[in-house]
Each structure stands twice: as C-alpha cells, then as structure tokens.
Amino acid sequence: MKFNSRRAGLQLVLNSALLAAASLVHAKPEYFAAAMDYGAEDCAFCHATAKGGESVNERGQWLIDERVRRNVEDIDVDWLKSREDALSDDPTGNIEDSDTLPEVEDAAPAERVEDPERPFDFTTDFGEWPAYSGDIGAQKYSPLNQITRENLDDLQVAWIWTSEIDTGVTDRANARRAPDSFKGTPLMVDGRIFVRTRYSTVEAVDAQTGETLWAFDPGTKNGPRPAMFGFSTRGLAFHKDKEGSRILLTTSRGWLIALDPETGEPIESFGAKGRVDLTKGLRRPLDRRRVTWSQAPNVCGNVVVVGSQTDDGSHSWTFSGEWNSNLPLGDVRGFDVKTGEQVWTFETVPQEGDFGNDTWGNESWKWMGNTNVWSTTSCDPALNMVYLPVTAPSNHFYGGDRPGDNLFGTSLVAVDASNGSYAWHFQNVRHDIWDYDNPAAPVVADIIHDGKARKVVAQVTKTGFLYVFDRITGKPLWEIEEVEVSGSDLEGEKPAPTQPRPTWPPPFEMQGVTDETIIDLTPEIRESAELQLAKWKTGPLFSTPSTNGTLILPGIGGGANWGGAAFDPNDRQLFVASRRMPTLITSHRLDEAKRGIKYDAGFQMPTMAQGLPFIKPPWSSITAYDLDTGEIEWTVPNGRGPVNHPMLKDLDLPDLGQIGAAPGLLVTPTAIFYGAGRGAKGEMRAMDKSSGKVLWKFDLPSFFSDAPPITYLAGGRQYLVIGLGGTWEPATLVAFALPAVH
C-alpha cells in the first residue's frame, strides 16, 4: 500500500527544530483519523504515550531519521500498512529511495473519529476547544490545518447563531439592564458548542449546524446590574473524566455552577444542588454589589480555579469614615471539580506571619481589598502548577495609606494546584499607583533556549513588557534590571524608588509620553499636541499621578489587555495584540477626616481637539516574538486607522492601526485568525505568521469587541467561530468553514 501524504491527509511533516529536541515533538492529532487506517489505536502509534507530544517511539524516531536521511518534507510510508511490518527487523521495508512521490487517487476527507476512550487532556490535540484559551495553558493554538493559505478565499459562513435570551437592549425602559458588548469565547467538546452570554446564561449549540440544543438561565438578567462593566461575561470551563463531564459556570452575581453538558441541568451533587456561593468562604464575606465574575474559571487536575473582578472604586463607596471597613478581597480559590468543596485559598494580600506581609505598611494588610485576579489563569497539569496574573491593590492611583511594595499586587504568582501553596512570584510593578494590572493569563510554553529545552511561562503586560520565566523555578530567562523612577508630589505618597525592567525581550509597545513619542504627522498636528500636553505632567514610564493631571503611556487599558497572547508551539512564536491609549490620571484632595485617605483620582483617555491621539502611530499593533531568542520578528499596525480624518486625508500615510483595538488571537498552522472592529460591523481576518501580512478578510454582520475566535473539527470539517454583538444586538456566534464535500 502506498499513499502520498499530501493527497491522503496523513502528512508527517516535522519541524526541523524538533529534531534537535525530541522532548518538544508535538503530536499531529489532525492526522490521527487517517493513521487509524494503518493500525493506529492512539497517539502511541508514533509517540511514547497515548497522549502524544512528549517524545517519539521507535516508529516515530524512524520517521524523523528517514526524513533527515532523504532530505524531504513528505515520506512515502508504505511500511505503515500494518503495525507488525512497521516494527519489523527491517523497518524501512520496501521504501523507494526516490524523492518523487507516487500519484494516487484523491482520498475523501476523513470523517471525525468518535472515540470515547481517547484521552481528554484539556488540549486542542483532538480537534476540540475544551478550555477558554483552547488549552489550560493559555496558548490559543490548534493544530488543525484543513484550512490552508491556498483555500482561505474559499471560506464561507457555515452558520450564524443568535441567543434568544441575550438579545441586547434597544429601549430606554430596560437601559439599566443593557449589557456590555459581547466578548464571549465558547468551548467545543463532543460535537457541542457551549457559550456563556452576557447575562451568565449558558447555551449549547450543535457544532455543525448552529442549532440551539438547550439553555440554562441562572436568573442574573433579572437581578441588579453587576459591578464594574455590568453584564459582561467571557467564558466557561469544562471537565471530563471516565465518570462523566460537566460545564463550570461562574455567574456575574457570584455563583459557581456545575451543569450537565447533555441537558443543561445543574449537577445536584455539586455544592448545594449544583451551585456554590462564591461570596462565602473567605476571611470576610464578599458584597455582591462590589464584586463580579466575568472571566472563565480554569480547571487544573480536579480543581476549579476561580478569581474575581472587584469594584475598582470600592474605597469611594462610603462617606461615613469607614471607607476601609469591607473592601472586597481579591483572594483566589480552588474548588473540588466534583463536589464544589472549597479546597484552598491563596491570599493575594499576605496576612500576619505570611511571606510578604511586611510589604504592607500601616497594617494595611488588615483591610486591603482588590489585589485580585480578574483575568484568566493558566495551568501546567504536568507540574500541577497554576499561574495567577494578580492585579493592583486599592486605591489604584494613591498608595499613601498602604506604604511598601504591596505583595502580591501586580505580580505573577505560581501556586500548587492541589493546595494553593505558594511556589514563586515576580512582582512586575511595585506599589502600583497606575492600575497596571496583569491583564491576561500567562502563556505556558516549551521552547529551546541556548540549545536546551526549557519550560517557561510568558506574561504580557499593560506596560508593554514581555516577561519570560522558567515556570518551575520562577527564574527569569533574561536579566531584569532595576531602574530608578520619579517620586510623587502628593502628600503621603511614597512610590517605589525603582521598578523592574527586562533587559530582554524588547517591549512590544511605546512607553512614556516624551518629545520622541508625540504625534508629528504634520507640523500643525505636532504643535497642537504640544500646546495641549503642556497643561499636564508627562514623562517616561512610571511618571506618577498629580493634581494637574499626569498623562501615562501605556494607559490603564494597555499595552496588552484581556485578549492576551497566543503561542505557536511548533515554531515557538508568541503573538500579542496591543494598543496605544494614553490615560490622564488627575488626583484630587479629599477630606481625610471623612474619607480616610488623602487623595482619590479620576481618569480619562483624552485625545486632541481633533480626535487624534497625542502620540505617534501605530495606535494598535500585532507583534510576533521568537520565544526561543526573545527577538521581535515583526510588528505591524492592526488595521488602516483614521487615514480619512480631516487632518490626514490629504496625506500619503501607511496603516495607522485601529484606535483602541486589542483583539484576542487564534493561531493555527495556517495563520493567525482574529477579529477587527469597523464601526457597527466587524471583520474576520487571517494574518501570515511569518510577516504579519493580512491574507484574508471577511465582513461580519455585527459589532465586534475583541473576543478571541476558536477553531475545531466536526463532521470532518474544520470550523472557525467568533463572538459578536453590541449592546443593542443579540449575543452572536458566526461560524466559517470550507464548502462541504458531498
């Protein structure tokens, strides 16, 4: 038996870099269906384990050696006609020594293999999307390659799903229930899509047709508007083992609920009849008016990891002098995935006797709030480690009442997934008074650094720095230096005298408002910007808030934001979308006797009188890193930008980048896929991984707001799905696929 791997679908192409480090070999699950025709029962056909990826067995090693020996990309695998022949004393069998591959008849597309015994490992290796970021390590990668560069233009809308529960709000009478724009990213497991809407409802959708199968409504829509961004939710978690499956939902009103994926009914053995009250179980209760849960939980082993999104303005809630009586805690918790029992709590503000407690002066650790994880977490199941992107303490713009570095504020923290015990941390902003939260899950990645295989975790930040650490020890891969920063003019404020700065990799975003960063597309625009900027305090990164107003860059919206980064484990490239949005922080004096603190602050994202940013374009970008070396391979503007602006329309300008864009990215062997906002309608795009060139565009029917897309295999077809919907529109999913083969 002979077949051409290009024609029949079993393409055994191995990245040359993997030859140097077998421990980094990745399984090719998209070829597993075809491999079964040759006797494969699981990934152990070519790999050391049924999961694949860790290393290769004798058969897999022969493929690597033969590919090198023949200096070809594809191999005529005649020897695969049976397992016995493949492992015979002469594994090369009747392989022809010619580099010319034989012609065969076209093979029909492989149907999806329904195998209930295959391992469920929270990866995309089997054509599913079982976690918010595809895998629980936040890579946003799928190995599916049915969609190629050559057939991108053949993509068409396969189906459109709209929620019948989350329909948006268009009338004044329901204005208080108006949701945020839809930012949801669904899951796909066992042929079903599971999506969480803005009102914390969960709906199951057939992955091939877009038909609604069931809906679960926890009643959030009829309750009070949640804190922070109101009705704004982004995702779910999923767990599966031999005993069954469950969907894990955190509602914006503070309930952790386990649902049966078949019916949408609560699993009554979980918590109290299917739900756990997230406002309870900490050293002081949480006030539902001050906390919400918008991001997806994460599953690491048999533990569901849950953070929270606390109200940034909680310190301003009272005028009674008891402003710090019950600031919402930002502690992170782990719950048993089967029972809902609270297994552990990691206190993000160390309490008396704990490591880091001495970084909170004036005994501020007793009452401090926030210091939470509002974004998603990531997990390395092999190490049983969870990585927490912790955010800023309260008050975000004044820290006179909390002197010290304030651990674990704005830190990356690694904890044991089983018990929540501290492993290591790195604080990337000390005594944060800029709201420079860690906005996204750190990416768990395996790379080759200085010729050695390394397990790393990479954190993108609002400041525009990329931090890369050994994920076992927390040691940085490249030196991080201490840089002196400015002091404060505000009474009582004592900023940290130095802040950490990576010597490598280079930052992916512009930092600071200085003469070199001010917009200068024309002399008139430059002069106008300088006149307005003269009213405020400007300077390098970490310029401190002031009563005159301090314009900081990056602003509190990033740099990077909740869309985070994506990682290609084959090429070991990391991609991040970022935006340049300066924030004006204006401090104002308070009556300390009544309010407890000396200063509060307001913020805004100002523009020039003509609506243009004060700083040079591109105003949003996508950047590619070679994570082995830390080199930036390319940076491109994200979109055309306002080139038709009255002050710009007569200029011959390159792309300027869409103002405010920072979309989540999806990576496949084909391209980077992402959405773009274009006014009331969005656009789906595919970008070349080697250059950043846009390869394909498709107009979307609704408003787009940065949600990462997903991809999966169903019925033998690869689908791309993206979430859409403005406040006035229903929550919507649009699915793309190649034309069906009949």
N, C-alpha and C positions, 0 to 999 in steps of 0.2 A: 504494500500500500504506500502510495506517495501522495503528498499534497503540498501545494505552495502555501506557505504561511500567510502571504499577502492575500491570497484568494479565499482560503477556507476559514480564516479567522483565528488560528492559533499562532499568533505572531510572537515568537520567543525572542524578542529583541531586548538586549540587556545593556544598560548604560555602562559605558566603558569605565567610568569611575568606580562602579560597583565591583569591578574585577579586582580592584586593589583592596577592597574591604568587604569580604563576604558577609560580615555581620550586618551590613547595611543593605543586603539584597532585599528587594521588595517583591512580594508575590504579585502575580498578574491575574487577579480573580476574574477579570473580564474575559479571559480565555479558558476558564475552568470548564464551561459547558462543552466546548469543543474537545478539551483534553479528556473528558469523560468517555468520549468515543474510543479513546486509546487505552482505556483501562483505569483511568484516574478515579479514585473514590473521594479524595480530598486533596488539599494542597501538599500533603506528604508525598504525592507522586513525584514532585521535584524538590520539595523542601524538607527540612529536618522535622517539621511538625505539621499537624493538620491545619494550623492557622496560616503557615507560610510566612515568609519575610525574614525570619531570624537568620537562617542560613540554608544552604542547599545540601541535598543528599548526593549520593553517587551519580544518579541520573542528572540532577541539576548541575553538578560540577562538570560532568561530561559536556553538557550543552555550552557552558562557559568556555571550557578548554577548546572545544571544537570550533566555536565561533572565532576565537583568537587564532587558532591554527589556520583556518581557512580565510581569515580576514574578510568576513562577510557579515552583513546585518541579519539576514534570514538564513535558516538552515532547513534543508530538506530532511524531515525527521521520519524517514522510512522505518527506522529502528523502533518507533513508538507503536508499532502495530500490536504489540502485547507487552504486558509488564514483564513477562518472563524473558522475552527476547531482549527487552531493554536492559535487563540486568544480567545478561549472559556474560560468559568469559570474554567475548569479543563485542563490546557494546557498540562499536562502530558499524557492525553488521555489514550491510550492502550499500553503505553511503557512497554515492558517487563523488569523485574528487573534483568535479567541475563546479564552478561558481554559477553556472546557468541553471536556474530553477525550472523544473518541468512544468509544462502547461497542463492544467486540469480544468474540468468543467466548473463553472461557478457554483459555489455551495450556497444553499439557502441560509438566511440568518438563523443563528442558533436561538432556539426558544429558551426562555428563562427556566432554570432548573429549580424546581421546588424540592428542597432537601431539608426536612425538619431536623435532621441530625447534624447539620453543619454548624460549626461553632458560631455563637453570637458574641462578638468581641468589641462592640462599640466602634467599629471602623466602617469605612465605605468599601472595604475589600470585596464584599459580596453584592455590590450594586445597589445597596440601600443607603439611606441617610438617617442613621439611628440616633444622632445627637445634634444639638443645636448647630455645632460647627462641623458636622459630618462625623468626626470622631470626638472623643472626650479630651483630646489634646489640643483642640482649637486650630487644627490645620486648614480646615475648609478646602480639602482636597478630595478628589475622586479619581480613581484610575480608569474610569470608563472612557473609551475612545471611539465609540461608534460615530460620534460627531467629530469630523476632522476639518482641517483647514480647507480641504478641497470641496467639502459639501456644506460648508456653513451657509452659503446662499440658498440651499435647499430647505433650510429650517422653516417651519411654518407653525402657526398656532395650532396645537392639538386640542386644547380645550380651555375654557375660562370658567372659573368657579367664583361665585359671589356668595357671601354669607347672608342667610336670611334672618340672622339675629343681629349681627353688627352691620347695620345698613347706613351708618353715618347720620349726621344731623343737619337738616337744612332749614329748620324753622326756629323762630325765636323762643317759642314756648318750651322747647327742650334744650335750650342753649347750655344750661348747666350740666347736661349730660353729653355735650358734644365731646367726641373723643379726639385724641391726638391723631395725626396721620398714621396710617397702618404701617408698622415696622416689623411685622411678624415674619419669621422664618420657620417653615414647617418641618416635620420629620416625615420619613417614609420608611415603613417597616412592613414586611409581609404583604406587599401589594396595596397598602393603605397609607394615605397621607393623613397626618394629624396636625391640625393647626389651632393655635390659640389666638382668639380675636382680642380686640381692644377691651372688651368687657369681661375678659377671662373665661369666656365660653370656649369649649373645645368641640371641634367638628371633625369628623372622619370623612375622608373623600377617597373615592376609588382612584388609584394612581394612574389608570389607563384612560378613564372616561371623564374624570372630574365630577362625577355624581356624588352628592352628599349621601352618606350612609347612616350617620346618626349625629346627634348633637347633645352636648351636656351643658347646661346653664346653671352656674352656681348662684345666680341672682345678683351679681355685682352691679349690673346695669341699673337696677332699681334702688341701689344704695347711694350713700354720699359720694361725692367726687373724691377720688383718692388724692393723696399728697403729691407734690412735685408736678409731674406732667399729666396729672389727671388719668383719664382712661387711656393708658399707654402700656402695651404689653408686647413681648417679643418672642417668647418661645416656651418649649416644653422639654421634658426629659423622658427617657424610655428605659425600661429594664426588662430583660428576658433571660430566663434560665429554663432548665428542664421542667420546673414546676409551673411555668406559665409566664405571662407577660403583664406589664402594667405601664400606663402612662402616668407621669408625675407632673402635676399642675400646681404652681403657686399662684393663687389669685391675688389681685392687687389689694384686696382687703385683708390679706393675712391668713389664708388657709392653704395648707399643703394637702392635696387631694390625690388619691390613687384611683385610677379609672381602668376598667376592663376594656382593652382595645377592641374586643369583638362587639360589645354592646354599648359602651359609654357609661355604664353604670358604675357607681362607686364600689370599690372593693371593701366590704364591711369589716374584714379582718385587719384593715389598716387603720391605725388610730381609733377614733370614735366613729364607727360606721362610715369609714372611708376618708376621714379628714382629721388633720392635726391643726390646732390653733397656734399659729406662729407668734402671737403676741404674748404667749406664756412660755415659761421655761428658762428665762434669763434672770439675772440678779435683781432686776426690776422690770415690771411689765412694760410692754410697748403700747403706745397710744395709737390706735388706728388712724387718727387724724394727722399724725406726724410721720407715718411710715407707709411705704408701699412696696410691692414686689413686682417689678416689671420684667426683669430678665429671667431667662430659663435657669432652673436648677441644673446641677450636674450629678452624674452617678459615677462613683469610683468604687469598684467592687460591689459590696452590698450596702453602701452608704450613699444617701442622697445629700449633697452639699448645697446649703441654702444661705445666700446672703440677703441683703435688703437695700432699699433705697430710702434713706431718711430725708426728711424735710430740711433743706439747707438753711432755712430761716427759722428753725425751732427756737433759737435763742431770743427771737423777737416776738414770741407769742404772748408774752405777759408783760404788763406794766406794774405788777404788784411788788417787784423787788425779788421775786422768786424765779427769776429767769432760768436758773440752772437747776431747778428742783427735779426735773424729769426730762432731761434731754434724751432723745431716742438713742439707745445703744446700737452700735453697728456690728456687734459680735456675729461671727459666722458659726453655723451649726451643721452637724451631721446627724441624719436620721436613718434608722434602720429601714431599708427599702421594702421589707416585708411587713413589719409591724407598725412602722411610724414612730417607734420609740426614739426619743432624743438620746443619741449615743454620746455626743461630745459637743462642747462649746469652745471655740477659740476666742478669747477675749482680746479684741483688737486694741483696747487700751489696757495695758498690763495693770493688774491690781496689786495691792500691798504684798511685798515679798517676791513678786514675779520679775523675771528678766525684763528690763526696760521701764519699770515703774519709776525709776529715778529720773527719767527724761520728762516727767510731768511736774513742773514746779507748782508751788502754791496748793499742793494737794489737789490739783485739777483732775487727777485721775478718778477722784471720787464721784464727780458729777458729769464728766465729759461725755459728749454724745458724738454722733456721726462716726467718722473713722470707720466707715463701712465698706462693704463690697457690693456696689450696685450693679456692676457688670457681671459677666460670666466668669466662672473659674475654669481651670484646666486640670487634667489628671494624667499621671503616668501609672497605669494599672500594674505594670511590672515592678515598679518601685513602691507601689502603694502610697504614692505621694500626691497631695493636692496643692495647687499653686494659687494663691489668693492675691488678686490685684487690689490692695487696700487703698482707700481714698482719704481725703483731707478731713481733719477734725473741724469742730465748730468753734468759734465763728470762722468762716472761711477766709476772711480778709483782715482779721485782727486777732493777734495771739497774745496780747499783753496779760491776759488772765490765765494763760497756760504756758509760762516760760519753759524753755527747754526744746529739745529736738522733737519730742512728741511721737515716740514709737507707739504703734506701728503705722502711724499716719503716713500716707503716700509712700507705701512700701510694697515690695513683692515679698510675700511670706510663703514658705513651704512648710506644710504640716503633714503628719501621718494621717492617712485616710481612715484608719481604723479607730483612732482615739483622739485625733485633733492635736496631738502633742507637737510642740514647736520643733522644727528641724533646722531652718536657717532663714535669714531675711536679708534684704538690701533696701535701705531707705533712699529713694532717689530724689526726694525733696524733703529737707529738714524744716521743721517748724513752718509748715505750709501756710502761707497767707495769700495765696494766689488761686486757690481752688484748682490746683494742678493734679487732680485725681488721676490714678491709673485707670484708664477708661475702658480697657478691653482685656480679655483673657490672654495671659502669656502663652506663647506657642511652644508646644513640646516638640522637639525636633532632634533627629540624629544627623550629624554632619561629619565631615572629615576635616579636621583642623590640624595643621602642621603634620600631615601624613598619618594622623591617628583618628580612629573612630571616637567621637565624643557625643555624649548625651547632654543636650543643652536645653535651656528654656529661654525664649526671647520675648522681651517685654517692650512693646511700643508705647509711647507716652504722649501726653499733651504738649510737653516741652519740645517735641521733635527729636528726642534722643531715642536710639535703639540700644537697649541693654541686653547683653548675652551672657548667661551664666551656665556653669556646669550645674545641671539640675540635681545632681546627687549631693554636692558639697556646698553649692552657692558661690563658689569662687568665680569671679569674672574671667572670661576668656581673654579680654584685653584690659590693660590697666585703666583704672578710673582715678582721675586726679582730683584734688581739692582746689577749688577756685574761690578767691575772695569775692564777696558780693557786698552791695551797699547796705548801709544801715537805714534806719527809719526816722522820719520827722515826727511820728506820732508818739505822744506821751505814753510811756509804759511799754511800748513795743520794743522787743529785743530780737531782731531776726537772727537766724544762724549766721555766724561770721563767714562760713564757707559753704559751698554747695558742691556735690559731686558732678563731675563731667567726664564722660567716656572719652579717652584719647582715640578710641576707635570702636565701632564704625563711625563714619561721619554722620551728622544729623541729617534727617530727611526733610527738615523744614526750616525756614528762615526763623532766626531768633533775635529778638530785640528790635526796638524802633530807634534807629540811628540815622545819620546822614546817608549811609550807604544803602539803607533799606527803604528810604522814602520814594514814593512813586515819582517817576520822571519821564513819562511817555512823551510829554511836551514840556517846554519851559513854563508855559502858563499853568499847566496842571501841577508842576513841581512847586511853583510859587504859591498857588492856592493852598496846597497841602501844608507847606511850611508855615503860612500865616495861621492856620487853624491849630496846628500842632504846638505852636508857641504858647498856647494857653495852658498846656498840660505838661506834666512831668513825663519825660521819655528817657530811654536809655537801654542798656543791654538787658539780656535775660536776667530775671530776678530783681528788676527795679521795683521798689516797694510801694505799696498803696500810699496815697496822700490826700489831703483835703482839697487840693487843687485839681485832683484827678490824675491818675497815672495810666498811660496807655501801654499795655503789655502785649507782647507778641512772642510766641503764640498766645492766643487768648484762652479763656476758660473752655471754649468749645474745640480746642485742639489747634494745631497738630493732628495727631491721631485721635479718633473718638471711638464710640462703641462699635463701629464696623470692624475695628481691629485689623489684623494682618492675616494673610494666607500664606501657606508654605507648600512648595512642591518637593516631596521627599526624594524624588528621583534626581532632579537637577540641583536640589538643595538651594533653591531660590526662595527668598521671602519677599512678599509684595505687600505694600502698605499704601492706602489712600489717605491723604492729609489735606488740610485746608488752612489758609492764612486769614484769620479773623481776629484782628486786634480787639482787645477788650479794654474799655475805660472803667477803672475802679476808682470811685470817688468816696472817700471816707468822710464821715460827719460825726461830730461830737455828741455824746449822749449825756443825759442827767444820770450820773453814775449812782446816785443815791436811790433812784427809782429803777434804773435798768440794770445795775450790777456791773456793767462794763463801760469803759470809757468811749469806745468807738464802735460804730457799725459802718456798713458801706453799701452803696448801690453800684450796679454795674450796667453797662450797655455796650453794644457793638456799634460804635459810631462810624459813619462814612463821611466823605467830603460833602460839601453842599450839593454837589452834582451827582451824588450817589455812588461815586467810585471809592474803593478802599484807599487808605492813606499810604499803603505800602506797595512795593513793586509786585507785578505778577510773576509767575502764575499764581492765581488765587486759590487754586486747588490743584493737586498733583497726584500721580501714582508713581511710586518709586520701587525699583527692584534691587534687592541686595543678593550678592553671592554670600550665603551664610557661612560657607567654608572659610572665606577670606575676610568677610566684612566689607568688601568693596561694593560701592554703588555701581551697578551695571548700567542703569539708565534711570532718568526721571523725565516724565512727560507731563504737560498740562492735562488736566482732566476736563476736556471739553473746550469749545470755542470761546466761551466767555462773552462779555458785553461789548463785542467789537463794533456793534451798531449804535453804541452810546453817542449822543450828540457831540461829545468832545473827542470821540475816537473814530467816527465813521469815515472820515476822510484820510485816515492813516492806514498804511500798509503794515498790519500787525500780525504776528504769529498767534497761535492759540493762547488765550489768557487764562483759561481754567474757569469753570463754572463757580461763581461765588457761593461759598457755603457748602460745597459738596464734599462728602467723605464716605462714599458708599462701601458696604461690605463686599468682599471679593470672593469668587469661587475659582479654583484652579483645577484644570484637568490636563491630560497630556496634550490636548489640542490648543488651549488658550486660557486666558483669564476672562471670566464672564462677570459682568456687573451691570447694575442699572444706573441710569443717569436721569436727573430731573430736567425737564424742559418746559417750565411753566406748568400749565394744568395737566399736561401729559408727560409721561416718562418715555425712556428709550432703553432698550436692551442692547448691550454691546459685547463684542468679543475682541480681545486685545492680544497681540502677539507677545509671547513671553520673552522673546529674545531682544525685542526692540521697543515695545510699548506702542507699536503702530496699531490703530484700530482696524480690524479686519472685517467687521460686520456690524450693522446697526439694524434695529427693528423698532418701529414706533409702537409704544404701549398705549392701552386705552384709558389709563387712569394716572393719577398723580403718584409719583414715586418718591420715597423718603428713606433711602439708604439701606434698606433691608438686603442682607446677603442672599443671593439665589442658591438653589440646591440643584443637584442632578442625581438621577437614579435610573435603574433598569427595570422595566416592567413589560411583560409580554414580548420580550425580545427587542424592545425599543428603548433607546436612551432618551430621557426627558430632561429638560431644563425648566425649573419652576421659580417664579419670582413673585413676591408680595407687593401689592399696590393698594392705594386708596387714600384720598384726602379726607379731612374732617367731614366733608359734605358727601363723601362717597362710601359705598359699602367696602368692607374688607374683601379683597380680591386676590385670587391666585391666577396667574397666566402660565400655561404650560406650552413649551415648544418641543417639537420632535421632527425628525426627518419623515418624509412621506412613508406611509405604511407599505410594506411589500406584501402583495396578495398572491 
